[in-house]
Amino acid sequence: MPLCMLVISRRLRAADLFNQGVKLINQVHDSIILDVPNHLIDKVAEIIINVFRSIPELVSNYFDYDWIVPMDGEIKVGYNWSNMTKLKI
């Protein structure tokens, strides 16, 4: 998870999304919490899903280890934890 947060942070910065109001808030267990303006949700979600799907390649590049387990994630959006809905990507 720390590797994912690092790569997500780098990709959000490269896309200049931090300057557009996106905030990387925290990690809770297997979740990464962000604050994202409504008009950027799809763009940020695409970046995050692409990072999770590229974990085997990232692990290989950073740690010289062949990760063979495919990884995926899901994106949920909402104003608070009790009002989350799954985003279809």
PyMOL Python script that loads the backbone (N, CA, C, O; Angstrom):
from pymol import cmd

cmd.read_pdbstr("""\
ATOM      1  N   MET A   1       0.816  -1.199   0.000  1.00  0.00           N
ATOM      2  CA  MET A   1       0.000   0.000   0.000  1.00  0.00           C
ATOM      3  C   MET A   1       0.861   1.266   0.000  1.00  0.00           C
ATOM      4  O   MET A   1       0.527   2.216  -0.708  1.00  0.00           O
ATOM      5  N   PRO A   2       1.954   1.316   0.764  1.00  0.00           N
ATOM      6  CA  PRO A   2       2.794   2.518   0.690  1.00  0.00           C
ATOM      7  C   PRO A   2       3.341   2.777  -0.716  1.00  0.00           C
ATOM      8  O   PRO A   2       3.450   3.929  -1.134  1.00  0.00           O
ATOM      9  N   LEU A   3       3.682   1.717  -1.446  1.00  0.00           N
ATOM     10  CA  LEU A   3       4.162   1.891  -2.818  1.00  0.00           C
ATOM     11  C   LEU A   3       3.068   2.512  -3.683  1.00  0.00           C
ATOM     12  O   LEU A   3       3.338   3.411  -4.479  1.00  0.00           O
ATOM     13  N   CYS A   4       1.842   2.035  -3.529  1.00  0.00           N
ATOM     14  CA  CYS A   4       0.715   2.594  -4.295  1.00  0.00           C
ATOM     15  C   CYS A   4       0.513   4.068  -3.964  1.00  0.00           C
ATOM     16  O   CYS A   4       0.300   4.881  -4.864  1.00  0.00           O
ATOM     17  N   MET A   5       0.577   4.418  -2.684  1.00  0.00           N
ATOM     18  CA  MET A   5       0.393   5.815  -2.303  1.00  0.00           C
ATOM     19  C   MET A   5       1.489   6.694  -2.895  1.00  0.00           C
ATOM     20  O   MET A   5       1.221   7.810  -3.342  1.00  0.00           O
ATOM     21  N   LEU A   6       2.711   6.196  -2.898  1.00  0.00           N
ATOM     22  CA  LEU A   6       3.821   6.950  -3.477  1.00  0.00           C
ATOM     23  C   LEU A   6       3.603   7.183  -4.973  1.00  0.00           C
ATOM     24  O   LEU A   6       3.755   8.302  -5.463  1.00  0.00           O
ATOM     25  N   VAL A   7       3.251   6.130  -5.682  1.00  0.00           N
ATOM     26  CA  VAL A   7       3.054   6.241  -7.131  1.00  0.00           C
ATOM     27  C   VAL A   7       1.823   7.099  -7.450  1.00  0.00           C
ATOM     28  O   VAL A   7       1.856   7.906  -8.378  1.00  0.00           O
ATOM     29  N   ILE A   8       0.747   6.929  -6.690  1.00  0.00           N
ATOM     30  CA  ILE A   8      -0.449   7.763  -6.893  1.00  0.00           C
ATOM     31  C   ILE A   8      -0.101   9.224  -6.676  1.00  0.00           C
ATOM     32  O   ILE A   8      -0.490  10.081  -7.469  1.00  0.00           O
ATOM     33  N   SER A   9       0.627   9.513  -5.611  1.00  0.00           N
ATOM     34  CA  SER A   9       1.031  10.891  -5.334  1.00  0.00           C
ATOM     35  C   SER A   9       1.848  11.474  -6.486  1.00  0.00           C
ATOM     36  O   SER A   9       1.619  12.610  -6.902  1.00  0.00           O
ATOM     37  N   ARG A  10       2.784  10.709  -6.992  1.00  0.00           N
ATOM     38  CA  ARG A  10       3.611  11.182  -8.109  1.00  0.00           C
ATOM     39  C   ARG A  10       2.779  11.432  -9.365  1.00  0.00           C
ATOM     40  O   ARG A  10       2.994  12.415 -10.075  1.00  0.00           O
ATOM     41  N   ARG A  11       1.829  10.538  -9.635  1.00  0.00           N
ATOM     42  CA  ARG A  11       1.011  10.707 -10.849  1.00  0.00           C
ATOM     43  C   ARG A  11       0.022  11.857 -10.719  1.00  0.00           C
ATOM     44  O   ARG A  11      -0.242  12.561 -11.693  1.00  0.00           O
ATOM     45  N   LEU A  12      -0.527  12.051  -9.520  1.00  0.00           N
ATOM     46  CA  LEU A  12      -1.416  13.196  -9.302  1.00  0.00           C
ATOM     47  C   LEU A  12      -0.645  14.503  -9.443  1.00  0.00           C
ATOM     48  O   LEU A  12      -1.147  15.474 -10.010  1.00  0.00           O
ATOM     49  N   ARG A  13       0.578  14.519  -8.924  1.00  0.00           N
ATOM     50  CA  ARG A  13       1.410  15.722  -9.040  1.00  0.00           C
ATOM     51  C   ARG A  13       1.777  15.971 -10.503  1.00  0.00           C
ATOM     52  O   ARG A  13       1.738  17.112 -10.963  1.00  0.00           O
ATOM     53  N   ALA A  14       2.129  14.920 -11.234  1.00  0.00           N
ATOM     54  CA  ALA A  14       2.501  15.064 -12.641  1.00  0.00           C
ATOM     55  C   ALA A  14       1.326  15.585 -13.477  1.00  0.00           C
ATOM     56  O   ALA A  14       1.530  16.300 -14.458  1.00  0.00           O
ATOM     57  N   ALA A  15       0.109  15.230 -13.091  1.00  0.00           N
ATOM     58  CA  ALA A  15      -1.082  15.706 -13.803  1.00  0.00           C
ATOM     59  C   ALA A  15      -1.567  17.054 -13.253  1.00  0.00           C
ATOM     60  O   ALA A  15      -2.615  17.553 -13.665  1.00  0.00           O
ATOM     61  N   ASP A  16      -0.807  17.639 -12.326  1.00  0.00           N
ATOM     62  CA  ASP A  16      -1.119  18.930 -11.711  1.00  0.00           C
ATOM     63  C   ASP A  16      -2.470  18.921 -10.997  1.00  0.00           C
ATOM     64  O   ASP A  16      -3.152  19.944 -10.947  1.00  0.00           O
ATOM     65  N   LEU A  17      -2.852  17.784 -10.452  1.00  0.00           N
ATOM     66  CA  LEU A  17      -4.156  17.677  -9.800  1.00  0.00           C
ATOM     67  C   LEU A  17      -4.149  18.202  -8.365  1.00  0.00           C
ATOM     68  O   LEU A  17      -5.199  18.589  -7.852  1.00  0.00           O
ATOM     69  N   PHE A  18      -2.988  18.223  -7.708  1.00  0.00           N
ATOM     70  CA  PHE A  18      -2.934  18.796  -6.363  1.00  0.00           C
ATOM     71  C   PHE A  18      -3.243  20.291  -6.412  1.00  0.00           C
ATOM     72  O   PHE A  18      -3.850  20.831  -5.487  1.00  0.00           O
ATOM     73  N   ASN A  19      -2.837  20.944  -7.463  1.00  0.00           N
ATOM     74  CA  ASN A  19      -3.121  22.375  -7.619  1.00  0.00           C
ATOM     75  C   ASN A  19      -4.563  22.641  -8.039  1.00  0.00           C
ATOM     76  O   ASN A  19      -4.988  23.794  -8.111  1.00  0.00           O
ATOM     77  N   GLN A  20      -5.317  21.575  -8.316  1.00  0.00           N
ATOM     78  CA  GLN A  20      -6.722  21.729  -8.710  1.00  0.00           C
ATOM     79  C   GLN A  20      -7.666  21.280  -7.596  1.00  0.00           C
ATOM     80  O   GLN A  20      -8.865  21.122  -7.820  1.00  0.00           O
ATOM     81  N   GLY A  21      -7.121  21.075  -6.393  1.00  0.00           N
ATOM     82  CA  GLY A  21      -7.969  20.770  -5.245  1.00  0.00           C
ATOM     83  C   GLY A  21      -7.977  19.330  -4.786  1.00  0.00           C
ATOM     84  O   GLY A  21      -8.657  19.009  -3.812  1.00  0.00           O
ATOM     85  N   VAL A  22      -7.248  18.449  -5.447  1.00  0.00           N
ATOM     86  CA  VAL A  22      -7.186  17.047  -5.019  1.00  0.00           C
ATOM     87  C   VAL A  22      -6.262  16.953  -3.808  1.00  0.00           C
ATOM     88  O   VAL A  22      -5.177  17.534  -3.791  1.00  0.00           O
ATOM     89  N   LYS A  23      -6.715  16.207  -2.790  1.00  0.00           N
ATOM     90  CA  LYS A  23      -5.911  16.020  -1.586  1.00  0.00           C
ATOM     91  C   LYS A  23      -5.815  14.528  -1.266  1.00  0.00           C
ATOM     92  O   LYS A  23      -6.828  13.834  -1.185  1.00  0.00           O
ATOM     93  N   LEU A  24      -4.598  14.050  -1.088  1.00  0.00           N
ATOM     94  CA  LEU A  24      -4.350  12.687  -0.646  1.00  0.00           C
ATOM     95  C   LEU A  24      -4.387  12.733   0.874  1.00  0.00           C
ATOM     96  O   LEU A  24      -3.470  13.266   1.498  1.00  0.00           O
ATOM     97  N   ILE A  25      -5.439  12.179   1.480  1.00  0.00           N
ATOM     98  CA  ILE A  25      -5.710  12.376   2.903  1.00  0.00           C
ATOM     99  C   ILE A  25      -5.019  11.344   3.791  1.00  0.00           C
ATOM    100  O   ILE A  25      -4.268  11.707   4.696  1.00  0.00           O
ATOM    101  N   ASN A  26      -5.271  10.059   3.536  1.00  0.00           N
ATOM    102  CA  ASN A  26      -4.810   9.042   4.475  1.00  0.00           C
ATOM    103  C   ASN A  26      -4.939   7.654   3.863  1.00  0.00           C
ATOM    104  O   ASN A  26      -5.508   7.475   2.787  1.00  0.00           O
ATOM    105  N   GLN A  27      -4.396   6.688   4.577  1.00  0.00           N
ATOM    106  CA  GLN A  27      -4.578   5.276   4.263  1.00  0.00           C
ATOM    107  C   GLN A  27      -5.217   4.626   5.479  1.00  0.00           C
ATOM    108  O   GLN A  27      -4.763   4.829   6.605  1.00  0.00           O
ATOM    109  N   VAL A  28      -6.264   3.848   5.257  1.00  0.00           N
ATOM    110  CA  VAL A  28      -6.919   3.109   6.332  1.00  0.00           C
ATOM    111  C   VAL A  28      -7.005   1.657   5.885  1.00  0.00           C
ATOM    112  O   VAL A  28      -7.770   1.318   4.982  1.00  0.00           O
ATOM    113  N   HIS A  29      -6.212   0.803   6.527  1.00  0.00           N
ATOM    114  CA  HIS A  29      -6.115  -0.613   6.177  1.00  0.00           C
ATOM    115  C   HIS A  29      -5.777  -0.768   4.695  1.00  0.00           C
ATOM    116  O   HIS A  29      -4.649  -0.491   4.289  1.00  0.00           O
ATOM    117  N   ASP A  30      -6.736  -1.205   3.887  1.00  0.00           N
ATOM    118  CA  ASP A  30      -6.465  -1.400   2.460  1.00  0.00           C
ATOM    119  C   ASP A  30      -7.138  -0.332   1.597  1.00  0.00           C
ATOM    120  O   ASP A  30      -7.384  -0.549   0.410  1.00  0.00           O
ATOM    121  N   SER A  31      -7.433   0.816   2.198  1.00  0.00           N
ATOM    122  CA  SER A  31      -8.089   1.910   1.477  1.00  0.00           C
ATOM    123  C   SER A  31      -7.200   3.144   1.455  1.00  0.00           C
ATOM    124  O   SER A  31      -6.472   3.424   2.407  1.00  0.00           O
ATOM    125  N   ILE A  32      -7.274   3.864   0.365  1.00  0.00           N
ATOM    126  CA  ILE A  32      -6.594   5.148   0.245  1.00  0.00           C
ATOM    127  C   ILE A  32      -7.680   6.213   0.153  1.00  0.00           C
ATOM    128  O   ILE A  32      -8.558   6.149  -0.708  1.00  0.00           O
ATOM    129  N   ILE A  33      -7.610   7.191   1.050  1.00  0.00           N
ATOM    130  CA  ILE A  33      -8.634   8.215   1.152  1.00  0.00           C
ATOM    131  C   ILE A  33      -8.151   9.496   0.476  1.00  0.00           C
ATOM    132  O   ILE A  33      -7.067   9.999   0.773  1.00  0.00           O
ATOM    133  N   LEU A  34      -8.966  10.010  -0.429  1.00  0.00           N
ATOM    134  CA  LEU A  34      -8.659  11.263  -1.114  1.00  0.00           C
ATOM    135  C   LEU A  34      -9.856  12.198  -1.017  1.00  0.00           C
ATOM    136  O   LEU A  34     -10.997  11.756  -0.883  1.00  0.00           O
ATOM    137  N   ASP A  35      -9.584  13.472  -1.084  1.00  0.00           N
ATOM    138  CA  ASP A  35     -10.623  14.487  -1.219  1.00  0.00           C
ATOM    139  C   ASP A  35     -10.490  15.026  -2.636  1.00  0.00           C
ATOM    140  O   ASP A  35      -9.463  15.595  -3.003  1.00  0.00           O
ATOM    141  N   VAL A  36     -11.543  14.840  -3.428  1.00  0.00           N
ATOM    142  CA  VAL A  36     -11.470  15.160  -4.858  1.00  0.00           C
ATOM    143  C   VAL A  36     -12.683  15.998  -5.260  1.00  0.00           C
ATOM    144  O   VAL A  36     -13.820  15.613  -4.986  1.00  0.00           O
ATOM    145  N   PRO A  37     -12.450  17.139  -5.907  1.00  0.00           N
ATOM    146  CA  PRO A  37     -13.588  17.903  -6.433  1.00  0.00           C
ATOM    147  C   PRO A  37     -14.406  17.042  -7.407  1.00  0.00           C
ATOM    148  O   PRO A  37     -13.856  16.220  -8.140  1.00  0.00           O
ATOM    149  N   ASN A  38     -15.702  17.246  -7.400  1.00  0.00           N
ATOM    150  CA  ASN A  38     -16.597  16.415  -8.217  1.00  0.00           C
ATOM    151  C   ASN A  38     -16.189  16.339  -9.681  1.00  0.00           C
ATOM    152  O   ASN A  38     -16.275  15.269 -10.284  1.00  0.00           O
ATOM    153  N   HIS A  39     -15.752  17.437 -10.262  1.00  0.00           N
ATOM    154  CA  HIS A  39     -15.445  17.441 -11.693  1.00  0.00           C
ATOM    155  C   HIS A  39     -14.152  16.687 -12.033  1.00  0.00           C
ATOM    156  O   HIS A  39     -13.851  16.480 -13.208  1.00  0.00           O
ATOM    157  N   LEU A  40     -13.386  16.276 -11.010  1.00  0.00           N
ATOM    158  CA  LEU A  40     -12.145  15.535 -11.250  1.00  0.00           C
ATOM    159  C   LEU A  40     -12.221  14.068 -10.840  1.00  0.00           C
ATOM    160  O   LEU A  40     -11.232  13.345 -10.958  1.00  0.00           O
ATOM    161  N   ILE A  41     -13.367  13.623 -10.364  1.00  0.00           N
ATOM    162  CA  ILE A  41     -13.491  12.257  -9.852  1.00  0.00           C
ATOM    163  C   ILE A  41     -13.088  11.221 -10.898  1.00  0.00           C
ATOM    164  O   ILE A  41     -12.299  10.324 -10.598  1.00  0.00           O
ATOM    165  N   ASP A  42     -13.603  11.325 -12.098  1.00  0.00           N
ATOM    166  CA  ASP A  42     -13.294  10.317 -13.127  1.00  0.00           C
ATOM    167  C   ASP A  42     -11.803  10.302 -13.474  1.00  0.00           C
ATOM    168  O   ASP A  42     -11.216   9.234 -13.643  1.00  0.00           O
ATOM    169  N   LYS A  43     -11.202  11.465 -13.578  1.00  0.00           N
ATOM    170  CA  LYS A  43      -9.780  11.556 -13.920  1.00  0.00           C
ATOM    171  C   LYS A  43      -8.907  10.945 -12.822  1.00  0.00           C
ATOM    172  O   LYS A  43      -7.973  10.196 -13.112  1.00  0.00           O
ATOM    173  N   VAL A  44      -9.211  11.264 -11.565  1.00  0.00           N
ATOM    174  CA  VAL A  44      -8.444  10.724 -10.435  1.00  0.00           C
ATOM    175  C   VAL A  44      -8.681   9.217 -10.308  1.00  0.00           C
ATOM    176  O   VAL A  44      -7.744   8.460 -10.054  1.00  0.00           O
ATOM    177  N   ALA A  45      -9.920   8.787 -10.481  1.00  0.00           N
ATOM    178  CA  ALA A  45     -10.240   7.357 -10.393  1.00  0.00           C
ATOM    179  C   ALA A  45      -9.456   6.562 -11.433  1.00  0.00           C
ATOM    180  O   ALA A  45      -8.965   5.473 -11.137  1.00  0.00           O
ATOM    181  N   GLU A  46      -9.336   7.088 -12.630  1.00  0.00           N
ATOM    182  CA  GLU A  46      -8.580   6.406 -13.688  1.00  0.00           C
ATOM    183  C   GLU A  46      -7.105   6.259 -13.292  1.00  0.00           C
ATOM    184  O   GLU A  46      -6.506   5.205 -13.505  1.00  0.00           O
ATOM    185  N   ILE A  47      -6.531   7.303 -12.724  1.00  0.00           N
ATOM    186  CA  ILE A  47      -5.137   7.232 -12.285  1.00  0.00           C
ATOM    187  C   ILE A  47      -4.969   6.166 -11.210  1.00  0.00           C
ATOM    188  O   ILE A  47      -4.034   5.368 -11.264  1.00  0.00           O
ATOM    189  N   ILE A  48      -5.866   6.154 -10.242  1.00  0.00           N
ATOM    190  CA  ILE A  48      -5.755   5.200  -9.130  1.00  0.00           C
ATOM    191  C   ILE A  48      -5.907   3.763  -9.612  1.00  0.00           C
ATOM    192  O   ILE A  48      -5.109   2.901  -9.245  1.00  0.00           O
ATOM    193  N   ILE A  49      -6.911   3.498 -10.420  1.00  0.00           N
ATOM    194  CA  ILE A  49      -7.108   2.138 -10.937  1.00  0.00           C
ATOM    195  C   ILE A  49      -5.912   1.700 -11.765  1.00  0.00           C
ATOM    196  O   ILE A  49      -5.479   0.552 -11.660  1.00  0.00           O
ATOM    197  N   ASN A  50      -5.373   2.587 -12.581  1.00  0.00           N
ATOM    198  CA  ASN A  50      -4.194   2.231 -13.378  1.00  0.00           C
ATOM    199  C   ASN A  50      -2.995   1.899 -12.499  1.00  0.00           C
ATOM    200  O   ASN A  50      -2.217   1.005 -12.831  1.00  0.00           O
ATOM    201  N   VAL A  51      -2.836   2.600 -11.388  1.00  0.00           N
ATOM    202  CA  VAL A  51      -1.743   2.282 -10.461  1.00  0.00           C
ATOM    203  C   VAL A  51      -1.946   0.885  -9.876  1.00  0.00           C
ATOM    204  O   VAL A  51      -1.009   0.087  -9.849  1.00  0.00           O
ATOM    205  N   PHE A  52      -3.150   0.583  -9.410  1.00  0.00           N
ATOM    206  CA  PHE A  52      -3.389  -0.735  -8.822  1.00  0.00           C
ATOM    207  C   PHE A  52      -3.192  -1.851  -9.850  1.00  0.00           C
ATOM    208  O   PHE A  52      -2.649  -2.907  -9.527  1.00  0.00           O
ATOM    209  N   ARG A  53      -3.622  -1.620 -11.053  1.00  0.00           N
ATOM    210  CA  ARG A  53      -3.456  -2.645 -12.083  1.00  0.00           C
ATOM    211  C   ARG A  53      -1.997  -2.814 -12.497  1.00  0.00           C
ATOM    212  O   ARG A  53      -1.626  -3.851 -13.046  1.00  0.00           O
ATOM    213  N   SER A  54      -1.168  -1.805 -12.238  1.00  0.00           N
ATOM    214  CA  SER A  54       0.248  -1.890 -12.609  1.00  0.00           C
ATOM    215  C   SER A  54       1.138  -2.347 -11.453  1.00  0.00           C
ATOM    216  O   SER A  54       2.362  -2.301 -11.569  1.00  0.00           O
ATOM    217  N   ILE A  55       0.545  -2.785 -10.342  1.00  0.00           N
ATOM    218  CA  ILE A  55       1.335  -3.214  -9.179  1.00  0.00           C
ATOM    219  C   ILE A  55       2.362  -4.287  -9.528  1.00  0.00           C
ATOM    220  O   ILE A  55       3.509  -4.163  -9.098  1.00  0.00           O
ATOM    221  N   PRO A  56       2.021  -5.332 -10.282  1.00  0.00           N
ATOM    222  CA  PRO A  56       3.066  -6.326 -10.604  1.00  0.00           C
ATOM    223  C   PRO A  56       4.285  -5.695 -11.276  1.00  0.00           C
ATOM    224  O   PRO A  56       5.421  -6.030 -10.939  1.00  0.00           O
ATOM    225  N   GLU A  57       4.060  -4.797 -12.213  1.00  0.00           N
ATOM    226  CA  GLU A  57       5.170  -4.126 -12.890  1.00  0.00           C
ATOM    227  C   GLU A  57       5.930  -3.213 -11.923  1.00  0.00           C
ATOM    228  O   GLU A  57       7.159  -3.158 -11.959  1.00  0.00           O
ATOM    229  N   LEU A  58       5.204  -2.500 -11.065  1.00  0.00           N
ATOM    230  CA  LEU A  58       5.846  -1.613 -10.096  1.00  0.00           C
ATOM    231  C   LEU A  58       6.728  -2.393  -9.129  1.00  0.00           C
ATOM    232  O   LEU A  58       7.856  -1.990  -8.843  1.00  0.00           O
ATOM    233  N   VAL A  59       6.211  -3.506  -8.628  1.00  0.00           N
ATOM    234  CA  VAL A  59       6.990  -4.336  -7.700  1.00  0.00           C
ATOM    235  C   VAL A  59       8.241  -4.855  -8.392  1.00  0.00           C
ATOM    236  O   VAL A  59       9.319  -4.880  -7.799  1.00  0.00           O
ATOM    237  N   SER A  60       8.101  -5.263  -9.630  1.00  0.00           N
ATOM    238  CA  SER A  60       9.257  -5.743 -10.384  1.00  0.00           C
ATOM    239  C   SER A  60      10.292  -4.629 -10.554  1.00  0.00           C
ATOM    240  O   SER A  60      11.488  -4.864 -10.385  1.00  0.00           O
ATOM    241  N   ASN A  61       9.841  -3.427 -10.884  1.00  0.00           N
ATOM    242  CA  ASN A  61      10.757  -2.301 -11.105  1.00  0.00           C
ATOM    243  C   ASN A  61      11.434  -1.836  -9.823  1.00  0.00           C
ATOM    244  O   ASN A  61      12.634  -1.563  -9.818  1.00  0.00           O
ATOM    245  N   TYR A  62      10.675  -1.744  -8.740  1.00  0.00           N
ATOM    246  CA  TYR A  62      11.222  -1.208  -7.497  1.00  0.00           C
ATOM    247  C   TYR A  62      12.013  -2.241  -6.686  1.00  0.00           C
ATOM    248  O   TYR A  62      12.998  -1.905  -6.028  1.00  0.00           O
ATOM    249  N   PHE A  63      11.563  -3.511  -6.742  1.00  0.00           N
ATOM    250  CA  PHE A  63      12.128  -4.518  -5.850  1.00  0.00           C
ATOM    251  C   PHE A  63      12.778  -5.697  -6.565  1.00  0.00           C
ATOM    252  O   PHE A  63      13.263  -6.627  -5.920  1.00  0.00           O
ATOM    253  N   ASP A  64      12.789  -5.659  -7.893  1.00  0.00           N
ATOM    254  CA  ASP A  64      13.364  -6.750  -8.676  1.00  0.00           C
ATOM    255  C   ASP A  64      12.783  -8.099  -8.255  1.00  0.00           C
ATOM    256  O   ASP A  64      13.507  -9.067  -8.022  1.00  0.00           O
ATOM    257  N   TYR A  65      11.456  -8.132  -8.168  1.00  0.00           N
ATOM    258  CA  TYR A  65      10.731  -9.333  -7.755  1.00  0.00           C
ATOM    259  C   TYR A  65       9.564  -9.524  -8.715  1.00  0.00           C
ATOM    260  O   TYR A  65       8.844  -8.571  -9.013  1.00  0.00           O
ATOM    261  N   ASP A  66       9.375 -10.738  -9.197  1.00  0.00           N
ATOM    262  CA  ASP A  66       8.275 -11.026 -10.125  1.00  0.00           C
ATOM    263  C   ASP A  66       6.990 -11.295  -9.355  1.00  0.00           C
ATOM    264  O   ASP A  66       6.801 -12.378  -8.799  1.00  0.00           O
ATOM    265  N   TRP A  67       6.119 -10.310  -9.329  1.00  0.00           N
ATOM    266  CA  TRP A  67       4.816 -10.416  -8.676  1.00  0.00           C
ATOM    267  C   TRP A  67       3.855 -10.994  -9.702  1.00  0.00           C
ATOM    268  O   TRP A  67       3.615 -10.365 -10.733  1.00  0.00           O
ATOM    269  N   ILE A  68       3.299 -12.168  -9.453  1.00  0.00           N
ATOM    270  CA  ILE A  68       2.462 -12.822 -10.454  1.00  0.00           C
ATOM    271  C   ILE A  68       0.972 -12.754 -10.127  1.00  0.00           C
ATOM    272  O   ILE A  68       0.147 -13.238 -10.902  1.00  0.00           O
ATOM    273  N   VAL A  69       0.626 -12.168  -9.004  1.00  0.00           N
ATOM    274  CA  VAL A  69      -0.776 -12.071  -8.612  1.00  0.00           C
ATOM    275  C   VAL A  69      -1.368 -10.784  -9.200  1.00  0.00           C
ATOM    276  O   VAL A  69      -0.892  -9.692  -8.888  1.00  0.00           O
ATOM    277  N   PRO A  70      -2.393 -10.898 -10.040  1.00  0.00           N
ATOM    278  CA  PRO A  70      -2.994  -9.675 -10.586  1.00  0.00           C
ATOM    279  C   PRO A  70      -3.683  -8.876  -9.473  1.00  0.00           C
ATOM    280  O   PRO A  70      -4.276  -9.445  -8.556  1.00  0.00           O
ATOM    281  N   MET A  71      -3.593  -7.574  -9.573  1.00  0.00           N
ATOM    282  CA  MET A  71      -4.200  -6.709  -8.562  1.00  0.00           C
ATOM    283  C   MET A  71      -5.224  -5.806  -9.238  1.00  0.00           C
ATOM    284  O   MET A  71      -5.073  -5.415 -10.396  1.00  0.00           O
ATOM    285  N   ASP A  72      -6.241  -5.495  -8.501  1.00  0.00           N
ATOM    286  CA  ASP A  72      -7.261  -4.578  -8.980  1.00  0.00           C
ATOM    287  C   ASP A  72      -7.822  -3.862  -7.767  1.00  0.00           C
ATOM    288  O   ASP A  72      -7.508  -4.223  -6.632  1.00  0.00           O
ATOM    289  N   GLY A  73      -8.609  -2.902  -7.982  1.00  0.00           N
ATOM    290  CA  GLY A  73      -9.211  -2.159  -6.888  1.00  0.00           C
ATOM    291  C   GLY A  73     -10.583  -1.688  -7.287  1.00  0.00           C
ATOM    292  O   GLY A  73     -11.024  -1.880  -8.420  1.00  0.00           O
ATOM    293  N   GLU A  74     -11.246  -1.074  -6.346  1.00  0.00           N
ATOM    294  CA  GLU A  74     -12.537  -0.467  -6.640  1.00  0.00           C
ATOM    295  C   GLU A  74     -12.521   0.948  -6.094  1.00  0.00           C
ATOM    296  O   GLU A  74     -11.818   1.253  -5.131  1.00  0.00           O
ATOM    297  N   ILE A  75     -13.289   1.783  -6.709  1.00  0.00           N
ATOM    298  CA  ILE A  75     -13.375   3.183  -6.308  1.00  0.00           C
ATOM    299  C   ILE A  75     -14.777   3.417  -5.756  1.00  0.00           C
ATOM    300  O   ILE A  75     -15.778   3.096  -6.398  1.00  0.00           O
ATOM    301  N   LYS A  76     -14.826   3.974  -4.568  1.00  0.00           N
ATOM    302  CA  LYS A  76     -16.100   4.384  -3.980  1.00  0.00           C
ATOM    303  C   LYS A  76     -16.041   5.874  -3.731  1.00  0.00           C
ATOM    304  O   LYS A  76     -15.007   6.410  -3.331  1.00  0.00           O
ATOM    305  N   VAL A  77     -17.154   6.537  -3.968  1.00  0.00           N
ATOM    306  CA  VAL A  77     -17.225   7.978  -3.765  1.00  0.00           C
ATOM    307  C   VAL A  77     -18.394   8.312  -2.850  1.00  0.00           C
ATOM    308  O   VAL A  77     -19.402   7.606  -2.820  1.00  0.00           O
ATOM    309  N   GLY A  78     -18.242   9.394  -2.111  1.00  0.00           N
ATOM    310  CA  GLY A  78     -19.309   9.852  -1.234  1.00  0.00           C
ATOM    311  C   GLY A  78     -18.818  10.958  -0.331  1.00  0.00           C
ATOM    312  O   GLY A  78     -17.618  11.219  -0.239  1.00  0.00           O
ATOM    313  N   TYR A  79     -19.749  11.600   0.329  1.00  0.00           N
ATOM    314  CA  TYR A  79     -19.408  12.710   1.217  1.00  0.00           C
ATOM    315  C   TYR A  79     -18.925  12.222   2.583  1.00  0.00           C
ATOM    316  O   TYR A  79     -18.269  12.969   3.308  1.00  0.00           O
ATOM    317  N   ASN A  80     -19.246  10.969   2.940  1.00  0.00           N
ATOM    318  CA  ASN A  80     -18.767  10.378   4.190  1.00  0.00           C
ATOM    319  C   ASN A  80     -18.817   8.857   4.067  1.00  0.00           C
ATOM    320  O   ASN A  80     -19.326   8.324   3.081  1.00  0.00           O
ATOM    321  N   TRP A  81     -18.287   8.166   5.071  1.00  0.00           N
ATOM    322  CA  TRP A  81     -18.172   6.702   5.007  1.00  0.00           C
ATOM    323  C   TRP A  81     -19.535   6.010   4.859  1.00  0.00           C
ATOM    324  O   TRP A  81     -19.621   4.956   4.230  1.00  0.00           O
ATOM    325  N   SER A  82     -20.586   6.583   5.424  1.00  0.00           N
ATOM    326  CA  SER A  82     -21.887   5.906   5.383  1.00  0.00           C
ATOM    327  C   SER A  82     -22.648   6.156   4.084  1.00  0.00           C
ATOM    328  O   SER A  82     -23.685   5.535   3.848  1.00  0.00           O
ATOM    329  N   ASN A  83     -22.153   7.048   3.248  1.00  0.00           N
ATOM    330  CA  ASN A  83     -22.837   7.365   1.995  1.00  0.00           C
ATOM    331  C   ASN A  83     -21.955   7.108   0.783  1.00  0.00           C
ATOM    332  O   ASN A  83     -21.921   7.920  -0.142  1.00  0.00           O
ATOM    333  N   MET A  84     -21.248   5.997   0.779  1.00  0.00           N
ATOM    334  CA  MET A  84     -20.341   5.680  -0.319  1.00  0.00           C
ATOM    335  C   MET A  84     -21.067   4.826  -1.369  1.00  0.00           C
ATOM    336  O   MET A  84     -21.849   3.936  -1.033  1.00  0.00           O
ATOM    337  N   THR A  85     -20.793   5.112  -2.622  1.00  0.00           N
ATOM    338  CA  THR A  85     -21.300   4.290  -3.711  1.00  0.00           C
ATOM    339  C   THR A  85     -20.129   3.916  -4.622  1.00  0.00           C
ATOM    340  O   THR A  85     -19.192   4.691  -4.813  1.00  0.00           O
ATOM    341  N   LYS A  86     -20.210   2.720  -5.169  1.00  0.00           N
ATOM    342  CA  LYS A  86     -19.151   2.228  -6.034  1.00  0.00           C
ATOM    343  C   LYS A  86     -19.208   2.956  -7.374  1.00  0.00           C
ATOM    344  O   LYS A  86     -20.270   3.104  -7.979  1.00  0.00           O
ATOM    345  N   LEU A  87     -18.043   3.401  -7.818  1.00  0.00           N
ATOM    346  CA  LEU A  87     -17.921   4.083  -9.102  1.00  0.00           C
ATOM    347  C   LEU A  87     -17.618   3.045 -10.172  1.00  0.00           C
ATOM    348  O   LEU A  87     -16.697   2.244 -10.013  1.00  0.00           O
ATOM    349  N   LYS A  88     -18.369   3.050 -11.242  1.00  0.00           N
ATOM    350  CA  LYS A  88     -18.115   2.127 -12.338  1.00  0.00           C
ATOM    351  C   LYS A  88     -17.061   2.726 -13.252  1.00  0.00           C
ATOM    352  O   LYS A  88     -17.191   3.858 -13.719  1.00  0.00           O
ATOM    353  N   ILE A  89     -16.011   1.945 -13.501  1.00  0.00           N
ATOM    354  CA  ILE A  89     -14.908   2.429 -14.324  1.00  0.00           C
ATOM    355  C   ILE A  89     -14.795   1.562 -15.564  1.00  0.00           C
ATOM    356  O   ILE A  89     -13.924   1.794 -16.403  1.00  0.00           O
TER     357      ILE A  89
END
""", "prot")
cmd.dss("prot")
cmd.show_as("cartoon", "prot")
cmd.util.cbc("prot")
cmd.orient("prot")
